């Protein structure tokens, strides 16, 4: 099978490797989204303090088809996280904070940019016929957005701001409207991404804008600063973006004088069933965030296109 491995920053190579066997369910991978965290691996050779233990297969936004066994041919979304279910965070209801988590495309665990993988059956979620394979891959960023939205404690008839309108930011815009926000504001330096947010109904943030809940989905210090400035006194600010270089800065005086609550988001909990229900009932539009599709043979071009941010979500089809 064809496999893409990251050997160093900017160095992705294709390999011919055996189809995996052993523990887990064999899945033919049909769609993989390129995430901002994948770009950290690609451009920096790591993410935060994590570095690959070996040449790594990237990709954790995944969908595929089960091959073999009683569920042969069943289309599935693949939850990239395998929590231990035994540590204190898991037992406390926070599997996204699992101390022993195994995560696709991270450290020593290969991800989805290959034609086949094996994965635990309980981390595979059947896709309804109304959702495409690309929709299935987009359930992971929707899950991240849904988890972040939960952390925001958004109340009915409140105002919400989204700073950073990449795919997760655009999904948060949709969730805010579905969750009863009466005003959704958006900030994004790239005109085509801001235009995508306004098409969803968001209004551009102005100097006098203020919001009850703010989602920062960029990771840059300027975005964090913008999130603090648009927040009302007493507001809640959810930091979703991953900063370059593992550090961020903001004006402590703004956060202190406004009495802001800052919350950091870590991946997601057990939200796949909710995400599937939202997408299947057309309460969110997953297809609108996919703008570029590449075969696995052009994975370097796919990563380069994602890094250039000329579109929205870049998707790779490992099997054609």
N, C-alpha and C positions, 0 to 999 in steps of 0.2 A: 504494500500500500504506500501511497505518497504521504510524506510527513514533512511539516515545516518546523525547523528548530532554530531558536535564537542562540547564537554562539557568543555574541558580544553586542554592545550597543551598535545598532545599524547593520548588524551582520546576521541575516536570516538565510538559511540554506535549506534546500529541499533534499530529502533522503528517501530511499526506498527501503522500507522496513517490513518485517512480518506483521500480519494481522494479529492483534493482541489476543491472548487466550488466558484462561485461568479464572480467578474469582470475578464475579460481576456479570452483568448482562452485556452482550455484544451489541453495539449500536453503530449503524452506518450514519456518519455525520453528514447532514444535508445543508446546514446553515450555521454560520458563526459570525457574530457581530464583533467589530473591532471597538474596544472600549478605551476610554482615556487612560485607564490603568495599564492596558496593553502598550499604549504609546510611551508611558514612563519606562516600561521594560525595554522597548525598542530604541528609544532615544537616549536613555540614561544607563541602560544595562542593569537596572534594578528598580525597585519601588520602595521609597522610604529607606528603612534599614534592611530590607529583604534583598538578597542577591540569589541568583540561580545556583543550585547545587550541581547542575550539569547543563549541557545545551537543552534548552527548555522549549516545549511546545506551548505557544501562547493560546489564548482564546478561552473565555469562560461564558460567553453568551451563546448558548448552543441549542440546537434541535437536531433530531435525527429519526431514524427508523430502526426498531428492534429487529435484529437478525438472529434467527434460531429460537428454539424453545416454543412454549405455548403461545407467546405473544408475538410471534414472528409477523412482521409487517405493520405492527402498531407504531404510529407516529407519536413522538414524545418530545416534550421540552425537558432539558437536562439541568437540574439544579447543580451548580458547580461546587457547592459547599457540602462537605460530609462532616457534620459535627459528631463528637464522641458520645453525647447524651449522658455523660457520667460526671463531668466536671461541675463546679459550682455554678458558673454562668449558664450552662445548659440546664441544670436542674432548677435554676431560678427563672427559667423562661427566656433566656437570652442566648439561643444557639449561635447567633451571629457573632457573639463574643467568645465562643468556645476556645478554651485554652489549647486544645489538641486538634483543631480543625484541619482537615485536608481540603485544599481548594484547587480547582483546576487552573492550570496555567500559572502556578505560583510556587516558587522555590523548587522543590523536587517533584512536584506533581504535574504531569503533562496535561495540557488543555486540549481544545477541540480543533486546532488547525491541522487536522490529519483526517484520513478517510474513514477510519474506524477507531473506536475506543471501547473499553469495558468500564461499566459504572454500576454502582449499587442499584438494585431494582427500586428501592424505596426513594431514590432521588430522581426517578424518571416519572414524568407526569403526562398522561395521555392527552393529546391535542384533539379538540373537537374538529369536525370537518370544516367548520367555518373559519378556522385559523390556518394560514399558510405556514410553511416551514420557517420562512423569515419572521412571521409573527411569533412563532415559537421561540426563536432566538431572542426576540425583543422582549419576551416576558422577563428576562433577567434584569435589563435596565428598568422595566416597569416595576419589578419587585423592589429595586433599590429606591426608586421614586416613591413607591407606596410606603416603604419603611420610613423614609425621611419625612413623608407627609404625616405619618402617625406620630413621629417625634415632635412635629410642629404644634400638635394640640389645636388644630384649626377649628374655630367655632363657626357655627352658621352665621351668615350675614356679616362676616369679617372681611378685612382687606388683606390680600396676600401679595408679596413681591417675590419674583424669581430673578436672581442675578446670575446670569450665565444661561444661555438658551441653546445649549447643545441638546442632544436627544433626551437626557434625563431631565434637563430643565423644561423642555417642551412637554414632557409627560407630566411634570409637576404642574405646569399651567393647566393641563387638562384635568388633573385630579382636583385642583383648587376649584375650578368651576363646578365639577361634579359634586364636590363636597360642600357646596353652598356658599362659597365666597361671592360677595356682591361686587368686589373689585379685585382684579388681578393686574398687577403691574409687572413690567419686564425690563431688564437692562441687559444689553449684549453689544459688544463693540463691532461684531461682524454683521453688516447690513442684511445679508440673506437669512441669518438666523433670527435677527430681530423681526424681520418680515414674517418668518414662519410663526413666531409668537403672536404677532398682531393678527395674522390670519386665524389663529385660534381664539381671538377675542381679547388678548392682553393689550393694555395701554402702555406706551413707553413711559418709563420713570422720568418725571420732571423734577426741577429743583425743589418744588414745594410738596412733592409726593411723600406720603407716609403710609406705613403698613403695620398691621397688627402682628403678622408673622412673616418672616423673610427667610427664603431658602437661597443660600449661596452655593452655586453649582459650578464654580470655575476652579477654585483653588488658588488663584493669584491673590497677592496681598491687596491689589487695587479693587478686586471684586469683594473681598472681605470688608474693606473700608467702605465701599459703596453700600454693602448690605447693612452695615451699622448706621450709616447716615440716613437711609430710607426708613429705618425702623422707628416706630413711635416709642415714646417713653413707656417702659414696662413691657416692651415687645419681646418676642421669642425669635432668636436667629438660629437657624439650623445650618451648620457647616457640612456640606456634602462633598465639595470638591477636594481633590487631593493636590496639595501644593508641590511645586517643583522643589527639589532639594530637601524635602521633609520639614520645612519650616514655613511659618507665616507670621505676619505682623499686623497689628491694627492699633488704632488710637484708643488707648485705655481710658482716656478722659471721656470720650464719647460713650463708650460702653458703660462706664461707671456712672456718669451723670444721668444717663437715660435709664439706668437700672436694668440693663438688658440681661436676658437669660441666653447664654450661648450653649448650644448643644452640638456635639459632633456625631455624625452618622457613620456607622460601620456596616457596610454591606446590607444585609437584610435578614429577617427572621424567616419563619415558615410561612411565607406569603404567596407561594406559587398558586395554590388553589384560588385565592382571592384575585390574583392577577389574571388567571385564566378566565374567571367569571367576568371580570370587568371587560376584558377584550372580547370574549365570546358574545356578550350582550351589547357590544359596540358602544360601551360607555367611554372607552378610550380608543383612539385611532393609532394603531401601531405602524401601519403601512406608511403613514405620512412621514415618519422619521427616517425611512430607508431611502437613500438617494443614489448609492453606488454599489454595484455588485461585481465581484471578481471571482475567477476560478482560483483554486489553490496554487496552480502553476504560476500565477501572477501575484503571489502573496506580498512580495516586496513592494509592488506597485500599490496594492491595497493599503498597506501600512503607511506608505508615503502619502497617499491621497488622504487618509485619515489624519495624518500629522499636519497636512496643509490646511485642513479645515475649510475646504472649498465647498463642501456639502454638509450633510447632516451625518447619518449613520452609514458606515461602510460595512458591507456584508461579504463574506467569502463563502462560496459553495464548494466544499472539498470534493464532492463527487460529480461535478459538472454543472 
